[in-house]
Amino acid sequence: MKNFVQQGENLTLPAPYAVNSGDGALIGSIFGVASTKAAIGEDTSFVREGVFTLPKPGAQAWAVGVKVYWDNAAKNVTTTSAGNTLIGAAAGAVGNGAGETSGKVLLTGQVA
């Protein structure tokens, strides 16, 4: 097909803010995990599909399969939908508490 450009699982996009490898980022309506460190505005590869361990509020417990959202102000994943962007679902259960600040997230590659 002559109009095909690429698969779309990985996209090279300008970083909306400084990111390190493994950081989540919301670029317009596209959410991805940075493959490399990049300064604001610098092009880097963002992965849009797969399972990643990402930061979450310690006060939240997650059940497997619960919808999760990107909180762009806090730069973490939350179960709170209001004002946040749906990015996928919890791929593992995780409790709440001071030491429970990351969770496994299945990114679906959807666009908000």
MMTF fields as JSON, N, C-alpha, C and O atoms, coordinates in Angstrom:
{
  "mmtfVersion": "1.0.0",
  "mmtfProducer": "UNKNOWN",
  "numBonds": 447,
  "numAtoms": 448,
  "numGroups": 112,
  "numChains": 1,
  "numModels": 1,
  "chainsPerModel": [1],
  "groupsPerChain": [112],
  "chainIdList": ["A"],
  "bondAtomList": [4, 2, 8, 6, 12, 10, 16, 14, 20, 18, 24, 22, 28, 26, 32, 30, 36, 34, 40, 38, 44, 42, 48, 46, 52, 50, 56, 54, 60, 58, 64, 62, 68, 66, 72, 70, 76, 74, 80, 78, 84, 82, 88, 86, 92, 90, 96, 94, 100, 98, 104, 102, 108, 106, 112, 110, 116, 114, 120, 118, 124, 122, 128, 126, 132, 130, 136, 134, 140, 138, 144, 142, 148, 146, 152, 150, 156, 154, 160, 158, 164, 162, 168, 166, 172, 170, 176, 174, 180, 178, 184, 182, 188, 186, 192, 190, 196, 194, 200, 198, 204, 202, 208, 206, 212, 210, 216, 214, 220, 218, 224, 222, 228, 226, 232, 230, 236, 234, 240, 238, 244, 242, 248, 246, 252, 250, 256, 254, 260, 258, 264, 262, 268, 266, 272, 270, 276, 274, 280, 278, 284, 282, 288, 286, 292, 290, 296, 294, 300, 298, 304, 302, 308, 306, 312, 310, 316, 314, 320, 318, 324, 322, 328, 326, 332, 330, 336, 334, 340, 338, 344, 342, 348, 346, 352, 350, 356, 354, 360, 358, 364, 362, 368, 366, 372, 370, 376, 374, 380, 378, 384, 382, 388, 386, 392, 390, 396, 394, 400, 398, 404, 402, 408, 406, 412, 410, 416, 414, 420, 418, 424, 422, 428, 426, 432, 430, 436, 434, 440, 438, 444, 442],
  "bondOrderList": [1, 1, 1, 1, 1, 1, 1, 1, 1, 1, 1, 1, 1, 1, 1, 1, 1, 1, 1, 1, 1, 1, 1, 1, 1, 1, 1, 1, 1, 1, 1, 1, 1, 1, 1, 1, 1, 1, 1, 1, 1, 1, 1, 1, 1, 1, 1, 1, 1, 1, 1, 1, 1, 1, 1, 1, 1, 1, 1, 1, 1, 1, 1, 1, 1, 1, 1, 1, 1, 1, 1, 1, 1, 1, 1, 1, 1, 1, 1, 1, 1, 1, 1, 1, 1, 1, 1, 1, 1, 1, 1, 1, 1, 1, 1, 1, 1, 1, 1, 1, 1, 1, 1, 1, 1, 1, 1, 1, 1, 1, 1],
  "groupList": [{"groupName": "MET", "atomNameList": ["N", "CA", "C", "O"], "elementList": ["N", "C", "C", "O"], "formalChargeList": [0, 0, 0, 0], "bondAtomList": [1, 0, 2, 1, 3, 2], "bondOrderList": [1, 1, 2], "singleLetterCode": "M", "chemCompType": "L-PEPTIDE LINKING"}, {"groupName": "LYS", "atomNameList": ["N", "CA", "C", "O"], "elementList": ["N", "C", "C", "O"], "formalChargeList": [0, 0, 0, 0], "bondAtomList": [1, 0, 2, 1, 3, 2], "bondOrderList": [1, 1, 2], "singleLetterCode": "K", "chemCompType": "L-PEPTIDE LINKING"}, {"groupName": "ASN", "atomNameList": ["N", "CA", "C", "O"], "elementList": ["N", "C", "C", "O"], "formalChargeList": [0, 0, 0, 0], "bondAtomList": [1, 0, 2, 1, 3, 2], "bondOrderList": [1, 1, 2], "singleLetterCode": "N", "chemCompType": "L-PEPTIDE LINKING"}, {"groupName": "PHE", "atomNameList": ["N", "CA", "C", "O"], "elementList": ["N", "C", "C", "O"], "formalChargeList": [0, 0, 0, 0], "bondAtomList": [1, 0, 2, 1, 3, 2], "bondOrderList": [1, 1, 2], "singleLetterCode": "F", "chemCompType": "L-PEPTIDE LINKING"}, {"groupName": "VAL", "atomNameList": ["N", "CA", "C", "O"], "elementList": ["N", "C", "C", "O"], "formalChargeList": [0, 0, 0, 0], "bondAtomList": [1, 0, 2, 1, 3, 2], "bondOrderList": [1, 1, 2], "singleLetterCode": "V", "chemCompType": "L-PEPTIDE LINKING"}, {"groupName": "GLN", "atomNameList": ["N", "CA", "C", "O"], "elementList": ["N", "C", "C", "O"], "formalChargeList": [0, 0, 0, 0], "bondAtomList": [1, 0, 2, 1, 3, 2], "bondOrderList": [1, 1, 2], "singleLetterCode": "Q", "chemCompType": "L-PEPTIDE LINKING"}, {"groupName": "GLY", "atomNameList": ["N", "CA", "C", "O"], "elementList": ["N", "C", "C", "O"], "formalChargeList": [0, 0, 0, 0], "bondAtomList": [1, 0, 2, 1, 3, 2], "bondOrderList": [1, 1, 2], "singleLetterCode": "G", "chemCompType": "PEPTIDE LINKING"}, {"groupName": "GLU", "atomNameList": ["N", "CA", "C", "O"], "elementList": ["N", "C", "C", "O"], "formalChargeList": [0, 0, 0, 0], "bondAtomList": [1, 0, 2, 1, 3, 2], "bondOrderList": [1, 1, 2], "singleLetterCode": "E", "chemCompType": "L-PEPTIDE LINKING"}, {"groupName": "LEU", "atomNameList": ["N", "CA", "C", "O"], "elementList": ["N", "C", "C", "O"], "formalChargeList": [0, 0, 0, 0], "bondAtomList": [1, 0, 2, 1, 3, 2], "bondOrderList": [1, 1, 2], "singleLetterCode": "L", "chemCompType": "L-PEPTIDE LINKING"}, {"groupName": "THR", "atomNameList": ["N", "CA", "C", "O"], "elementList": ["N", "C", "C", "O"], "formalChargeList": [0, 0, 0, 0], "bondAtomList": [1, 0, 2, 1, 3, 2], "bondOrderList": [1, 1, 2], "singleLetterCode": "T", "chemCompType": "L-PEPTIDE LINKING"}, {"groupName": "PRO", "atomNameList": ["N", "CA", "C", "O"], "elementList": ["N", "C", "C", "O"], "formalChargeList": [0, 0, 0, 0], "bondAtomList": [1, 0, 2, 1, 3, 2], "bondOrderList": [1, 1, 2], "singleLetterCode": "P", "chemCompType": "L-PEPTIDE LINKING"}, {"groupName": "ALA", "atomNameList": ["N", "CA", "C", "O"], "elementList": ["N", "C", "C", "O"], "formalChargeList": [0, 0, 0, 0], "bondAtomList": [1, 0, 2, 1, 3, 2], "bondOrderList": [1, 1, 2], "singleLetterCode": "A", "chemCompType": "L-PEPTIDE LINKING"}, {"groupName": "TYR", "atomNameList": ["N", "CA", "C", "O"], "elementList": ["N", "C", "C", "O"], "formalChargeList": [0, 0, 0, 0], "bondAtomList": [1, 0, 2, 1, 3, 2], "bondOrderList": [1, 1, 2], "singleLetterCode": "Y", "chemCompType": "L-PEPTIDE LINKING"}, {"groupName": "SER", "atomNameList": ["N", "CA", "C", "O"], "elementList": ["N", "C", "C", "O"], "formalChargeList": [0, 0, 0, 0], "bondAtomList": [1, 0, 2, 1, 3, 2], "bondOrderList": [1, 1, 2], "singleLetterCode": "S", "chemCompType": "L-PEPTIDE LINKING"}, {"groupName": "ASP", "atomNameList": ["N", "CA", "C", "O"], "elementList": ["N", "C", "C", "O"], "formalChargeList": [0, 0, 0, 0], "bondAtomList": [1, 0, 2, 1, 3, 2], "bondOrderList": [1, 1, 2], "singleLetterCode": "D", "chemCompType": "L-PEPTIDE LINKING"}, {"groupName": "ILE", "atomNameList": ["N", "CA", "C", "O"], "elementList": ["N", "C", "C", "O"], "formalChargeList": [0, 0, 0, 0], "bondAtomList": [1, 0, 2, 1, 3, 2], "bondOrderList": [1, 1, 2], "singleLetterCode": "I", "chemCompType": "L-PEPTIDE LINKING"}, {"groupName": "ARG", "atomNameList": ["N", "CA", "C", "O"], "elementList": ["N", "C", "C", "O"], "formalChargeList": [0, 0, 0, 0], "bondAtomList": [1, 0, 2, 1, 3, 2], "bondOrderList": [1, 1, 2], "singleLetterCode": "R", "chemCompType": "L-PEPTIDE LINKING"}, {"groupName": "TRP", "atomNameList": ["N", "CA", "C", "O"], "elementList": ["N", "C", "C", "O"], "formalChargeList": [0, 0, 0, 0], "bondAtomList": [1, 0, 2, 1, 3, 2], "bondOrderList": [1, 1, 2], "singleLetterCode": "W", "chemCompType": "L-PEPTIDE LINKING"}],
  "groupTypeList": [0, 1, 2, 3, 4, 5, 5, 6, 7, 2, 8, 9, 8, 10, 11, 10, 12, 11, 4, 2, 13, 6, 14, 6, 11, 8, 15, 6, 13, 15, 3, 6, 4, 11, 13, 9, 1, 11, 11, 15, 6, 7, 14, 9, 13, 3, 4, 16, 7, 6, 4, 3, 9, 8, 10, 1, 10, 6, 11, 5, 11, 17, 11, 4, 6, 4, 1, 4, 12, 17, 14, 2, 11, 11, 1, 2, 4, 9, 9, 9, 13, 11, 6, 2, 9, 8, 15, 6, 11, 11, 11, 6, 11, 4, 6, 2, 6, 11, 6, 7, 9, 13, 6, 1, 4, 8, 8, 9, 6, 5, 4, 11],
  "groupIdList": [1, 2, 3, 4, 5, 6, 7, 8, 9, 10, 11, 12, 13, 14, 15, 16, 17, 18, 19, 20, 21, 22, 23, 24, 25, 26, 27, 28, 29, 30, 31, 32, 33, 34, 35, 36, 37, 38, 39, 40, 41, 42, 43, 44, 45, 46, 47, 48, 49, 50, 51, 52, 53, 54, 55, 56, 57, 58, 59, 60, 61, 62, 63, 64, 65, 66, 67, 68, 69, 70, 71, 72, 73, 74, 75, 76, 77, 78, 79, 80, 81, 82, 83, 84, 85, 86, 87, 88, 89, 90, 91, 92, 93, 94, 95, 96, 97, 98, 99, 100, 101, 102, 103, 104, 105, 106, 107, 108, 109, 110, 111, 112],
  "secStructList": [7, 6, 6, 7, 7, 7, 7, 1, 1, 3, 3, 3, 3, 3, 7, 1, 1, 7, 5, 7, 6, 6, 7, 3, 3, 3, 3, 6, 6, 3, 3, 3, 3, 3, 1, 1, 7, 5, 7, 6, 6, 7, 3, 3, 3, 3, 3, 7, 3, 3, 3, 3, 3, 3, 3, 7, 7, 6, 6, 7, 7, 5, 7, 6, 6, 7, 3, 3, 3, 3, 3, 6, 6, 6, 6, 3, 3, 3, 1, 7, 7, 6, 6, 1, 3, 3, 3, 3, 3, 3, 1, 1, 7, 5, 7, 7, 1, 6, 6, 7, 7, 3, 3, 3, 3, 3, 3, 3, 7, 7, 7, 7],
  "xCoordList": [0.856, 0.0, 0.908, 1.753, 0.748, 1.685, 1.465, 2.324, 0.355, 0.136, 0.457, 0.279, 0.931, 1.307, 2.572, 3.527, 2.586, 3.735, 4.513, 5.719, 3.844, 4.51, 3.461, 2.274, 3.895, 2.981, 2.263, 1.041, 2.978, 2.341, 2.524, 2.137, 3.112, 3.382, 4.426, 4.342, 5.404, 6.441, 6.341, 6.282, 6.32, 6.247, 7.358, 7.625, 7.995, 8.966, 8.21, 7.634, 8.233, 7.476, 8.308, 9.228, 8.007, 8.717, 8.251, 7.053, 9.199, 8.87, 8.138, 8.625, 6.984, 6.218, 6.853, 6.547, 7.727, 8.497, 9.697, 9.721, 10.685, 11.864, 11.441, 10.687, 11.93, 11.604, 12.882, 13.886, 12.817, 13.861, 13.312, 12.099, 14.181, 13.747, 12.815, 13.166, 11.641, 10.668, 9.617, 8.672, 9.76, 8.761, 7.551, 7.695, 6.372, 5.166, 5.062, 5.566, 4.408, 4.217, 2.96, 2.635, 2.267, 1.085, 1.453, 1.762, 1.413, 1.743, 0.437, 0.013, -0.201, -1.529, -2.494, -2.755, -3.029, -3.928, -3.255, -3.923, -1.937, -1.187, -0.39, 0.386, -0.588, 0.203, 1.22, 0.917, 2.438, 3.469, 4.506, 4.534, 5.357, 6.461, 7.742, 8.013, 8.528, 9.754, 10.774, 11.01, 11.374, 12.407, 13.769, 14.623, 13.973, 15.25, 15.013, 13.889, 16.077, 16.023, 15.902, 16.544, 15.076, 14.921, 14.574, 13.866, 15.085, 14.744, 13.414, 12.968, 12.783, 11.522, 11.693, 12.639, 10.781, 10.795, 11.697, 11.629, 12.539, 13.448, 12.699, 11.929, 12.926, 12.295, 12.863, 14.073, 11.976, 12.37, 11.29, 10.189, 11.603, 10.644, 9.772, 10.279, 8.468, 7.503, 6.806, 6.326, 6.755, 6.097, 4.658, 4.399, 3.71, 2.288, 1.541, 0.402, 2.158, 1.485, 2.427, 3.637, 1.861, 2.651, 2.332, 1.437, 3.081, 2.895, 4.119, 5.255, 3.873, 4.934, 4.644, 3.485, 5.692, 5.553, 5.662, 6.674, 4.609, 4.546, 4.167, 3.571, 4.509, 4.191, 2.689, 1.949, 2.262, 0.861, 0.802, 1.794, -0.331, -0.472, -0.444, -1.12, 0.332, 0.404, -0.925, -1.149, -1.801, -3.09, -4.11, -5.179, -3.799, -4.751, -4.381, -3.216, -5.386, -5.228, -5.841, -6.871, -5.204, -5.713, -6.076, -5.367, -7.173, -7.538, -7.148, -7.116, -6.858, -6.524, -7.677, -8.837, -7.349, -8.342, -9.028, -9.778, -8.796, -9.426, -8.85, -7.656, -9.707, -9.237, -8.307, -8.549, -7.224, -6.29, -6.098, -6.245, -5.772, -5.726, -4.396, -3.803, -3.939, -2.728, -3.112, -3.92, -2.521, -2.683, -1.488, -0.394, -1.682, -0.574, 0.008, 1.171, -0.774, -0.251, 0.694, 1.771, 0.296, 1.095, 2.119, 3.025, 1.968, 2.844, 2.82, 3.862, 1.59, 1.443, 0.129, -0.693, -0.048, -1.226, -2.18, -1.762, -3.46, -4.468, -5.735, -5.936, -6.568, -7.884, -8.94, -10.103, -8.537, -9.445, -9.613, -8.643, -10.821, -11.059, -11.2, -10.781, -11.784, -12.075, -10.806, -9.882, -10.777, -9.667, -8.425, -7.406, -8.496, -7.335, -7.609, -8.746, -6.57, -6.659, -6.565, -5.587, -7.575, -7.572, -6.393, -6.228, -5.563, -4.409, -4.418, -3.671, -5.247, -5.27, -5.91, -6.903, -5.314, -5.863, -4.742, -3.624, -5.054, -4.083, -3.827, -4.764, -2.55, -2.18, -1.778, -1.301, -1.965, -1.672, -2.318, -2.506, -2.657, -3.221, -2.092, -0.975, -2.395, -1.422, -2.188, -3.29, -1.598, -2.252, -2.039, -1.48, -2.492, -2.276, -1.358, -1.296, -0.659, 0.272, 1.502, 1.72, 2.291, 3.451, 4.423, 5.036, 4.577, 5.518, 4.914, 5.609, 3.647, 2.94, 2.775, 1.654, 3.883, 3.854, 4.102, 4.419, 3.961, 4.03, 3.121, 2.821, 2.69, 1.814, 2.037, 2.527, 1.671, 1.786, 0.59, -0.562, 0.888, -0.147, -0.063, 1.004, -1.2, -1.314, -1.741, -2.872, -0.814, -1.142, -1.824, -1.346, -2.937, -3.723, -3.462, -3.934, -2.717, -2.413, -3.558, -3.469, -4.628, -5.763, -5.418, -4.514, -6.122, -5.943, -7.158, -8.3, -6.885, -7.976, -8.839, -9.807],
  "yCoordList": [-1.164, 0.0, 1.235, 1.378, 2.092, 3.203, 4.361, 5.239, 4.404, 5.494, 5.092, 5.902, 3.851, 3.39, 4.102, 4.225, 4.571, 5.293, 4.44, 4.258, 3.912, 3.094, 2.405, 2.715, 1.46, 0.704, 1.586, 1.499, 2.415, 3.304, 2.902, 3.654, 1.717, 1.326, 2.25, 2.603, 2.634, 3.587, 4.796, 4.665, 5.967, 7.209, 8.154, 8.299, 8.786, 9.822, 11.145, 11.6, 11.75, 12.977, 13.92, 13.476, 15.21, 16.141, 15.972, 15.885, 15.929, 15.8, 17.056, 18.166, 16.903, 18.07, 18.737, 19.885, 18.009, 18.465, 17.536, 16.503, 17.875, 17.021, 15.642, 15.533, 14.59, 13.221, 12.395, 12.687, 11.363, 10.348, 9.07, 8.917, 8.169, 6.871, 6.231, 6.131, 5.802, 5.182, 6.119, 5.671, 7.418, 8.382, 8.398, 8.287, 8.535, 8.73, 10.175, 11.078, 10.388, 11.756, 11.817, 10.878, 12.929, 13.192, 14.254, 15.394, 13.855, 14.745, 15.018, 14.215, 16.142, 16.395, 15.353, 15.304, 14.516, 13.432, 12.074, 11.047, 12.053, 10.798, 10.583, 11.448, 9.414, 9.072, 8.023, 7.09, 8.181, 7.178, 7.204, 8.106, 6.195, 6.095, 6.38, 5.753, 7.326, 7.734, 6.598, 5.934, 6.386, 5.367, 5.877, 5.097, 7.182, 7.789, 9.101, 9.6, 9.643, 10.952, 12.015, 11.915, 13.038, 14.121, 15.413, 15.413, 16.511, 17.838, 18.264, 17.685, 19.256, 19.776, 20.146, 20.842, 19.68, 19.972, 19.071, 19.097, 18.275, 17.371, 16.113, 15.541, 15.691, 14.469, 13.246, 13.126, 12.345, 11.061, 10.045, 10.407, 8.797, 7.727, 7.491, 7.348, 7.451, 7.143, 5.833, 5.662, 4.909, 3.619, 3.759, 4.231, 3.349, 3.559, 2.304, 2.395, 1.133, -0.124, -1.018, -1.01, -1.796, -2.723, -2.561, -1.805, -3.285, -3.21, -2.534, -2.929, -1.513, -0.727, -0.537, -0.479, -0.443, -0.042, 1.476, 2.046, 2.122, 3.585, 4.081, 3.34, 5.33, 5.873, 6.065, 6.362, 5.887, 6.064, 6.693, 6.66, 7.264, 7.782, 6.625, 5.614, 6.78, 5.737, 5.467, 4.366, 6.44, 6.305, 5.475, 5.169, 5.103, 4.342, 2.863, 2.508, 2.011, 0.577, 0.289, 0.861, -0.598, -0.95, -2.43, -3.265, -2.746, -4.126, -4.385, -3.458, -5.615, -5.965, -5.567, -5.876, -4.89, -4.537, -3.203, -2.77, -2.535, -1.235, -0.234, -0.261, 0.645, 1.675, 2.629, 2.998, 3.028, 3.979, 5.169, 5.061, 6.292, 7.583, 8.273, 8.066, 9.089, 9.877, 11.224, 11.961, 11.536, 12.834, 13.67, 13.524, 14.534, 15.28, 16.311, 16.688, 16.778, 17.733, 17.017, 17.528, 15.847, 15.094, 14.179, 13.659, 13.987, 13.092, 11.67, 11.043, 11.173, 9.792, 9.209, 9.91, 7.92, 7.184, 7.061, 6.795, 7.258, 7.285, 6.565, 6.343, 6.215, 5.669, 6.768, 6.497, 8.0, 9.148, 9.609, 10.022, 9.543, 9.908, 11.413, 11.934, 12.115, 13.548, 14.349, 14.378, 14.994, 15.861, 15.15, 15.789, 13.825, 13.037, 12.289, 12.254, 11.693, 11.051, 9.538, 9.022, 8.818, 7.359, 6.84, 7.209, 5.972, 5.422, 3.897, 3.323, 3.231, 1.769, 1.19, 1.71, 0.079, -0.631, -1.161, -1.385, -1.357, -1.94, -3.392, -4.171, -3.746, -5.109, -5.945, -7.07, -5.409, -6.123, -5.406, -4.19, -6.173, -5.567, -4.938, -5.455, -3.823, -3.148, -2.487, -1.972, -2.51, -1.946, -0.457, 0.187, 0.079, 1.495, 1.601, 0.697, 2.697, 2.919, 3.653, 3.787, 4.119, 4.948, 4.255, 4.925, 2.951, 2.227, 1.7, 1.057, 1.955, 1.418, 2.521, 2.93, 2.997, 4.165, 3.846, 4.74, 2.585, 2.231, 1.044, 0.264, 0.923, -0.173, -0.545, 0.259, -1.781, -2.248, -1.752, -1.916, -1.14, -0.539, -1.121, -1.134, -1.604, -2.04, -0.848, -0.375, -0.357, 0.742, 0.161, -0.807, 0.756, 0.238, 0.957, 0.516, 2.059, 2.792, 3.652, 4.228, 3.74, 4.558, 6.032, 6.423, 6.821, 8.27, 8.886, 8.52, 9.828, 10.451, 11.311, 11.911],
  "zCoordList": [0.0, 0.0, 0.0, 0.884, -0.946, -1.097, -0.131, -0.048, 0.602, 1.553, 2.996, 3.906, 3.228, 4.566, 5.021, 4.254, 6.269, 6.804, 7.807, 7.646, 8.844, 9.863, 10.721, 10.618, 11.58, 12.435, 13.459, 13.584, 14.179, 15.156, 16.598, 17.493, 16.864, 18.247, 18.868, 20.045, 18.061, 18.466, 17.562, 16.339, 18.161, 17.386, 17.82, 19.013, 16.864, 17.17, 17.223, 16.235, 18.422, 18.672, 19.522, 20.209, 19.493, 20.37, 21.818, 22.087, 22.733, 24.159, 24.631, 24.413, 25.269, 25.733, 26.958, 27.283, 27.621, 28.775, 28.864, 28.194, 29.667, 29.79, 30.292, 31.258, 29.632, 30.009, 30.108, 29.458, 30.932, 31.005, 30.399, 30.263, 30.04, 29.539, 30.569, 31.745, 30.135, 31.027, 31.576, 32.225, 31.33, 31.792, 30.864, 29.647, 31.435, 30.654, 30.211, 30.878, 29.084, 28.589, 27.736, 27.009, 27.837, 27.023, 26.001, 26.348, 24.726, 23.628, 22.894, 22.064, 23.193, 22.641, 23.169, 24.371, 22.288, 22.685, 22.636, 22.755, 22.462, 22.359, 23.642, 24.049, 24.285, 25.456, 25.071, 24.327, 25.588, 25.36, 26.461, 27.298, 26.442, 27.387, 26.619, 25.595, 27.117, 26.434, 26.405, 27.415, 25.24, 25.09, 25.532, 25.954, 25.437, 25.783, 26.521, 26.585, 27.068, 27.705, 26.623, 25.578, 26.87, 25.899, 26.621, 27.628, 26.088, 26.591, 25.991, 25.001, 26.571, 26.047, 24.57, 24.203, 23.74, 22.311, 21.488, 20.259, 22.132, 21.424, 20.98, 21.751, 19.751, 19.249, 19.955, 20.142, 20.342, 20.906, 20.578, 20.162, 20.762, 20.484, 21.712, 22.825, 21.502, 22.546, 22.191, 21.071, 23.153, 22.968, 23.424, 24.532, 22.572, 22.845, 23.27, 23.727, 23.131, 23.469, 24.252, 24.028, 25.179, 25.973, 27.448, 27.827, 28.279, 29.73, 30.334, 30.073, 31.143, 31.753, 33.234, 33.643, 34.032, 35.43, 35.454, 35.044, 35.941, 35.944, 37.336, 38.118, 37.65, 38.971, 39.174, 38.236, 40.425, 40.805, 42.185, 42.914, 42.561, 43.929, 44.931, 44.74, 45.987, 47.004, 47.68, 48.183, 47.699, 48.39, 47.61, 48.139, 46.354, 45.547, 45.483, 45.302, 45.635, 45.387, 44.019, 43.661, 43.261, 41.933, 41.895, 42.457, 41.235, 40.919, 39.458, 38.649, 39.132, 37.75, 36.832, 37.105, 35.759, 34.754, 34.949, 34.074, 36.075, 36.285, 35.276, 34.977, 34.756, 33.831, 34.56, 35.709, 33.868, 34.452, 33.519, 32.301, 34.117, 33.431, 33.731, 34.79, 32.792, 33.005, 33.606, 33.042, 34.762, 35.404, 34.961, 35.508, 33.989, 33.396, 34.351, 34.207, 35.329, 36.313, 37.288, 37.593, 37.771, 38.74, 38.059, 38.711, 36.743, 35.966, 36.533, 36.725, 36.799, 37.24, 36.73, 36.14, 36.968, 36.528, 37.712, 38.839, 37.439, 38.492, 38.023, 36.829, 38.972, 38.629, 38.56, 38.263, 38.832, 38.786, 37.341, 36.706, 36.826, 35.429, 35.219, 34.185, 36.184, 36.021, 35.74, 36.553, 34.587, 34.224, 33.734, 33.471, 33.606, 33.206, 31.899, 31.43, 31.315, 30.002, 30.131, 30.672, 29.639, 29.66, 28.846, 27.683, 29.465, 28.748, 28.668, 27.875, 29.474, 29.431, 30.669, 31.177, 31.159, 32.305, 33.181, 32.716, 34.457, 35.374, 34.968, 34.792, 34.82, 34.421, 35.631, 35.479, 36.81, 38.042, 39.202, 39.174, 40.226, 41.433, 42.232, 42.266, 42.872, 43.732, 44.876, 44.686, 46.042, 47.213, 47.337, 46.449, 48.453, 48.738, 49.944, 50.777, 50.023, 51.121, 50.625, 49.421, 51.555, 51.226, 50.269, 49.438, 50.363, 49.505, 48.22, 47.434, 47.988, 46.813, 45.766, 45.464, 45.217, 44.343, 42.877, 42.093, 42.5, 41.075, 40.824, 41.728, 39.574, 39.189, 37.739, 36.946, 37.396, 36.021, 35.217, 35.62, 34.067, 33.225, 31.825, 31.211, 31.323, 29.939, 29.109, 29.218, 28.264, 27.369, 26.148, 25.556, 25.776, 24.659, 23.353, 22.305, 23.389, 22.183, 21.671, 20.587, 22.444, 22.002, 22.097, 22.835, 21.368, 21.379, 22.056, 21.779, 22.949, 23.698, 22.804, 23.272]
}
